[in-house]
Amino acid sequence: MLMGSGLVQHPKVRLVAAADPRSDARRRFVGDFGGTAYETVEQLCADTEVEAIYVASPHQFHAEHVVIAARSGKHVLVEKPMALTLDDCDSMIDAVTRAGVQMVIGHSHSFDLPIKRTSELIAAQKYGALRMITAVNFTDFLYRPRRPEELRSETGGGVLFNQAPHHVDVARMLAGSRVTSVRAIAGSWDPERPTEGAYTCLLNFESGAFASLIYSGYAHFDSDEFMGWIAESGTPKDPDAYGGARALLQNVQSAADEMTLKIAGNYGGSGRISAQRDPARLHQHFGLLIASCDHADLRPMPGGISIYGDQQRSFDALLPPSIPRAEVIDEFYGAVVEGHSPRHDGAWGRATTEVCLAIARSAREQREMRLL
């Protein structure tokens, strides 16, 4: 629960209330933070002490919960994906615009400091123009405990809604340009997990740059090996713990059994520690990524940027993060309190959703999708 840990540790945020239908989670919240815990989002939004809402509900509820929060005058930080349809994205943008509140879409890995630093180097054209982005991530995503809807594509399950937004956000951040076309292939190879578990896609940008994005969540090869065995969260990973996700599911006999495992791993569950003690040791990442410019390949990593130039290789080191996901909170605070225009606003989130929907449609229809 890195976002929860970040909210607790950030000096500009005070966590005062939460909503969860699970009584165990509500009790844990009161015990951890001394705040008020509500059963419904409506009750939470009626709390006059609450100024902003972090929407981390299942994907299908994002639009509804943002509209409720906006109508109550609350600013909103919304987990990716922004929503499951462009119509829902539009309703969210309309709600916050009418209410005069701010909305930031995050977390995605485009917030990560190594990505931000790489985008700054690209924007400054220190190594010439960006030409190509190559991004590869192999994980155990599909074999982590899931709710039933997380294994159905039509309800926002699978990697196209859950993981592609990270890849697309990062590519868009680095390219600094609009996506003009998408060609994708997706794989759904396990009938026991009947949703997309892998994809390969090619994005073309208006600038002339292009990106190839490859993802597999089938729990075989682990691309954290490319990152010095630093996990996506920024913490060290034990390579000898191979196969843990699949092993955990071996004794699952039903969807109810899996749901029990899922709840145990959520906040308030028996297998989850408090959000107050979950620090990241290095910066987060989303697998191997190489941004190819005219005169260098740039590789963001958990500790900084590896720069492979024409004549020499160098490393632009970054200090470790002191607060998990501080970049997300800082952008949100800047929008709400300081009046800055957030990079990851509703228009940004909608554009990423449009690309992810195009990836799904391109894979389904086996053709290139043009984005006007």
C-alpha positions in Angstrom: 0.0 0.0 0.0 2.6 2.5 -1.2 0.1 5.3 -1.7 -1.3 4.9 1.8 2.2 5.0 3.2 3.0 8.1 1.2 -0.1 9.9 2.3 0.8 9.1 6.0 4.4 10.3 5.7 3.9 13.4 3.5 4.1 16.6 5.6 1.5 18.4 3.5 -1.2 15.8 3.9 -3.3 14.8 6.9 -5.3 11.5 6.6 -8.5 12.1 8.5 -11.1 9.7 7.0 -11.7 6.7 4.8 -14.5 4.6 3.3 -14.6 0.8 2.9 -17.5 -1.7 2.9 -15.3 -4.1 4.9 -15.6 -3.7 8.6 -12.1 -5.2 9.2 -10.6 -2.4 7.0 -12.6 0.3 8.8 -11.4 -1.0 12.2 -7.8 -1.1 11.0 -8.0 2.4 9.7 -9.3 3.8 13.0 -6.6 1.9 14.9 -3.8 3.0 12.6 -4.7 6.6 12.1 -7.3 7.6 14.7 -9.5 9.0 11.9 -13.1 8.3 11.0 -14.0 5.3 8.8 -17.3 5.2 6.8 -19.1 2.4 5.1 -20.0 4.3 2.0 -18.4 6.9 -0.3 -21.4 9.2 0.2 -20.8 9.3 3.9 -17.1 10.0 3.4 -17.9 12.9 1.0 -20.3 14.4 3.5 -17.5 14.8 6.0 -16.8 18.5 6.1 -13.2 17.9 7.4 -12.3 16.1 4.2 -10.9 18.4 1.4 -9.8 15.8 -1.1 -10.5 12.1 -1.9 -8.2 9.4 -3.1 -10.3 7.1 -5.3 -8.8 3.6 -5.1 -12.0 1.6 -5.6 -12.3 -1.1 -8.3 -12.1 0.3 -11.8 -15.8 0.1 -12.6 -16.6 2.5 -9.8 -14.1 5.2 -10.6 -16.5 7.4 -12.6 -19.3 7.1 -10.1 -17.1 7.9 -7.1 -15.4 10.8 -8.8 -18.8 12.3 -9.6 -20.0 11.9 -6.0 -16.8 13.5 -4.7 -16.9 16.4 -7.1 -20.5 17.2 -6.4 -19.5 17.3 -2.7 -16.8 19.9 -3.5 -13.9 17.5 -3.0 -10.8 17.4 -5.1 -10.0 13.9 -6.4 -6.9 11.8 -6.9 -7.9 8.8 -9.0 -6.1 5.5 -9.5 -5.4 4.3 -13.0 -7.1 3.4 -15.2 -9.1 6.6 -15.1 -12.2 4.7 -16.3 -13.3 1.8 -18.5 -14.9 4.0 -21.3 -14.3 7.4 -22.8 -17.9 8.3 -21.9 -17.0 7.7 -18.3 -13.9 9.8 -18.6 -16.0 12.6 -20.1 -18.4 12.4 -17.2 -15.6 12.7 -14.7 -14.0 15.7 -16.5 -17.4 17.4 -16.7 -18.1 16.8 -13.0 -14.9 18.3 -11.7 -15.1 21.2 -14.2 -18.6 22.0 -13.1 -17.7 21.8 -9.4 -14.5 23.8 -9.8 -12.3 21.1 -8.2 -9.0 19.5 -9.3 -8.6 15.9 -10.6 -5.3 14.1 -10.9 -5.0 10.6 -12.5 -2.4 8.5 -10.7 -0.5 6.6 -9.7 1.1 5.4 -12.9 4.8 4.9 -13.4 5.0 8.1 -15.4 5.2 9.9 -12.0 8.4 8.0 -11.1 11.4 10.3 -10.7 13.7 8.4 -13.1 11.0 8.8 -15.8 10.6 12.5 -15.0 14.4 13.0 -15.2 14.6 11.1 -18.5 11.7 13.1 -19.9 13.6 16.3 -19.0 16.7 15.2 -20.8 14.7 14.3 -23.8 12.8 17.6 -23.8 16.0 19.6 -23.5 17.3 17.6 -26.6 20.6 17.2 -24.8 21.2 14.0 -26.9 19.2 15.0 -29.9 15.6 14.1 -30.8 13.8 11.1 -29.4 13.4 8.4 -32.0 12.3 5.2 -30.3 11.1 3.8 -27.0 11.5 0.1 -26.1 9.7 -1.1 -23.0 9.6 -4.7 -21.7 8.0 -6.0 -18.5 7.5 -9.6 -17.5 5.7 -10.2 -14.1 3.4 -12.6 -12.2 0.5 -10.2 -12.5 -2.1 -12.6 -13.7 -1.5 -15.1 -10.8 -1.8 -12.7 -7.9 -5.1 -13.2 -6.1 -8.0 -11.6 -8.0 -11.6 -10.7 -7.6 -13.8 -12.3 -10.3 -14.2 -9.2 -12.4 -10.4 -8.8 -12.5 -10.3 -11.9 -14.6 -12.9 -10.7 -17.1 -11.9 -8.3 -19.9 -15.4 -6.9 -20.2 -15.3 -5.6 -16.6 -11.8 -4.1 -16.9 -9.8 -7.2 -15.9 -6.5 -8.4 -17.4 -3.4 -6.5 -18.3 -4.9 -4.2 -20.9 -6.7 -2.1 -18.3 -4.4 -2.8 -15.3 -0.9 -2.7 -16.7 -1.0 -1.0 -20.2 -1.9 2.4 -18.6 1.6 2.3 -17.0 3.3 1.6 -20.3 1.2 4.1 -22.2 1.6 6.9 -19.7 5.4 6.4 -19.6 5.7 6.4 -23.4 3.5 9.5 -23.7 5.5 11.3 -21.0 8.8 10.6 -22.7 7.6 11.3 -26.2 5.8 14.5 -25.3 3.7 14.0 -28.3 0.2 12.8 -29.3 -0.3 9.1 -30.2 -1.5 8.9 -33.8 -1.8 5.1 -34.3 -1.8 1.8 -32.5 -1.2 -1.7 -33.7 -1.4 -4.5 -31.0 -1.6 -8.2 -30.4 -2.8 -9.6 -27.1 -2.6 -13.1 -25.6 -5.1 -14.9 -23.4 -3.5 -18.3 -22.9 -4.8 -19.8 -19.6 -8.5 -20.8 -19.6 -8.5 -20.7 -15.8 -7.6 -17.0 -16.0 -9.7 -16.0 -19.0 -8.5 -12.6 -19.8 -5.6 -11.0 -21.5 -2.3 -11.7 -19.8 0.1 -10.4 -22.4 0.4 -7.8 -25.1 2.8 -6.4 -27.7 1.9 -3.0 -29.2 3.4 -0.4 -31.4 2.6 3.3 -30.9 3.3 6.0 -33.4 3.6 9.6 -32.2 2.9 12.8 -34.0 6.6 13.8 -33.5 7.7 10.8 -35.6 8.9 8.8 -32.7 7.6 5.3 -32.0 7.3 3.0 -29.1 7.2 -0.8 -28.7 5.6 -2.0 -25.5 5.8 -5.6 -24.4 4.1 -7.1 -21.3 3.6 -10.5 -19.9 1.9 -11.3 -16.6 2.2 -15.1 -16.9 4.6 -15.6 -14.0 7.5 -17.2 -15.8 10.4 -14.9 -16.7 10.7 -12.0 -14.3 12.1 -8.8 -15.8 13.1 -7.5 -12.4 16.3 -9.5 -13.2 17.1 -6.7 -15.6 16.7 -4.2 -12.7 19.2 -5.7 -10.4 16.4 -7.6 -8.6 14.7 -4.4 -7.5 11.0 -5.0 -7.5 8.5 -2.6 -9.1 7.8 -1.1 -5.7 11.5 -0.1 -5.4 12.3 -2.7 -2.7 14.8 -5.6 -3.1 13.4 -8.9 -4.4 14.6 -12.4 -3.6 15.2 -14.3 -6.9 15.0 -17.6 -5.0 11.4 -16.9 -4.3 10.5 -17.9 -7.9 7.0 -19.3 -8.4 5.5 -17.8 -5.3 2.4 -16.4 -7.0 1.4 -19.6 -8.7 2.2 -21.6 -5.6 -0.2 -19.4 -3.5 -3.0 -20.3 -5.9 -2.4 -24.1 -5.8 -4.8 -24.7 -3.0 -7.5 -22.4 -4.3 -10.6 -24.4 -5.2 -13.1 -21.7 -6.0 -13.6 -18.0 -6.7 -14.6 -17.6 -3.1 -11.3 -19.1 -1.9 -9.4 -16.7 -4.2 -11.4 -13.8 -2.9 -10.4 -14.7 0.6 -6.8 -14.5 -0.4 -7.3 -11.2 -2.1 -8.9 -9.7 1.0 -6.1 -11.0 3.2 -3.6 -9.1 1.1 -5.6 -5.9 1.0 -5.5 -3.2 3.7 -7.1 -4.5 6.8 -6.5 -8.1 5.8 -4.7 -10.7 7.9 -1.7 -10.7 5.5 -1.2 -7.0 5.1 0.9 -4.8 7.3 -0.1 -1.3 8.2 0.2 1.4 5.6 2.5 3.3 8.1 5.4 0.9 7.6 5.8 0.2 3.9 8.8 2.4 2.7 10.3 2.1 -0.8 14.1 1.9 -0.7 14.7 3.0 -4.3 12.6 4.5 -7.0 9.8 2.5 -8.5 10.0 1.2 -12.1 8.0 -0.7 -14.7 10.6 -3.0 -16.2 13.3 -2.5 -18.8 12.9 0.8 -20.7 15.3 2.3 -23.2 14.6 5.7 -24.9 16.7 6.0 -28.0 17.8 9.5 -29.1 20.0 10.7 -31.9 23.1 10.6 -29.8 22.3 8.4 -26.8 20.2 5.6 -25.4 18.7 6.6 -22.0 17.7 3.8 -19.5 15.8 4.9 -16.4 16.5 2.6 -13.5 15.6 2.5 -9.8 18.8 4.4 -8.8 19.1 6.9 -11.7 19.6 7.1 -15.5 22.1 5.1 -17.4 23.2 7.1 -20.5 24.8 5.3 -23.4 26.3 8.2 -25.5 28.2 8.3 -28.7 31.6 8.2 -27.0 31.0 7.1 -23.4 28.6 5.7 -20.9 27.6 7.6 -17.8 25.1 7.4 -14.9 22.9 10.2 -13.6 22.3 9.1 -10.0 19.2 10.1 -8.1 18.8 10.2 -4.4 16.5 7.5 -3.0 13.0 8.6 -2.2 12.2 9.6 1.3 8.4 9.3 0.9 6.8 6.6 -1.3 5.0 8.2 -4.3 5.8 11.7 -3.2 5.7 12.8 -6.8 2.0 11.9 -7.1 1.2 13.7 -3.8 3.3 16.8 -4.8 1.5 17.1 -8.1 -1.9 16.8 -6.4 -1.0 19.3 -3.7 0.4 21.7 -6.3 -2.9 21.6 -8.2 -5.2 21.9 -5.1 -3.3 24.3 -2.9 -0.9 26.1 -5.2 -3.0 26.5 -8.2 -0.7 24.7 -10.7 -2.1 22.9 -13.7 -1.4 19.2 -13.1 0.3 17.2 -15.9 -1.8 14.2 -15.2 -5.2 15.9 -15.4 -8.5 14.6 -16.8 -7.5 15.2 -20.4 -4.2 13.3 -19.8 -6.0 10.4 -18.3 -8.6 10.3 -21.0 -5.9 10.3 -23.7 -4.2 7.3 -22.0 -7.5 5.5 -21.7 -8.1 6.1 -25.4 -4.8 4.5 -26.3 -5.5 1.5 -24.0 -8.9 1.0 -25.6 -7.3 1.2 -29.0 -4.8 -1.5 -28.0 -7.7 -3.8 -27.0 -9.6 -3.1 -30.2 -6.5 -3.4 -32.4 -5.7 -6.8 -30.9 -9.4 -7.9 -31.2 -9.8 -6.7 -34.8 -6.2 -7.5 -35.9 -5.7 -4.1 -37.5 -4.1 -0.7 -37.0 -6.1 1.9 -35.2 -5.8 5.5 -36.1 -6.4 8.1 -33.4 -7.7 11.4 -34.7 
